[in-house]
Amino acid sequence: MGLGRLEDKVAIITGASRGQGACEARLFVEEGARVVLGDIMDDDGRALADELGDAARYIHLDVREEADWARAVAAAAEFGPLSILINNAAVVHFSALKDTTLEDYNRVVAINQVGTFLGMRSVFEPMKEAGGGSIVNVSSIDGLQAKNGIVAYASTKWAIRGMTKVAAIEFGRHNIRVNSLHPGGVDTVMGNPAGMDNIDEFYKNQPIPRCGQPIDIARLALFMASDDCSYSTGAEFVADGGWHAGELQKALPRS
């Protein structure tokens, strides 16, 4: 049973049909929220809405499309005043920079970056009318550091940091908080596309030597969305097992 930390709140979660987004949706409903599940994976989204019952509704939401955003906001209004947006939808494209086509690059930018922009812009007026709200933009530790093979993905996750801070400045006077969430490795279809059982092995040198689970990220998103986080905006919240802090070196003593 939840503690009612989102009681009477209405949320839109993008990329909600599976993985991290679905975990967030389940937790938010458990904590008392009514949730609009947005995604393009219609069968999975409808199944999740059925599972969650009257507190959830699925709507087809391609985050690149303004009309889809308008429909999602209208669906949320049927639940009540909109107070939470989780900009979670994202894709990753693995390719060396020299091999990344413009089409590949633009697709990732359109979903991850433009989708986040449209989401923030779409919810501003309803949140303002409701007296405030919380926007959580899911970035990544790849928006705080770099690694090879993800030039399009990293570009968008760094951009989300900047957009978050601009929105925080512009929206703050209306009691709308905007923060970015930076997961590390997470055991989802995106984070573990091969479905490896030994995924923790790849994270054994982190301070917390395991892969993250969707609930680890969902709990932080819950805090950021709730009134417990009422004095934080324009901030970066990291859930990565310490990956960004650094890795344990094998040649040095382990305490």
Secondary structure, 3 states (H helix, E strand, C coil): CCCCCCCCCEEEEECCCCHHHHHHHHHHHHCCCEEEEEECCHHHHHHHHHHHHHHEEEEECCCCCHHHHHHHHHHHHHHCCEEEEEECCCCCCCECHHHCCHHHHHHHHHHHHHHHHHHHHHHHHHHHHHCCEEEEEECCHHHCCCCCCEHHHHHHHHHHHHHHHHHHHHHHHHCEEEEEEEECCECCCCCCCCCCCCHHHHHCCCCCCCCECHHHHHHHHHHHHCHHHCCCCCCEEEECCCCCCCCCCCCCCCC
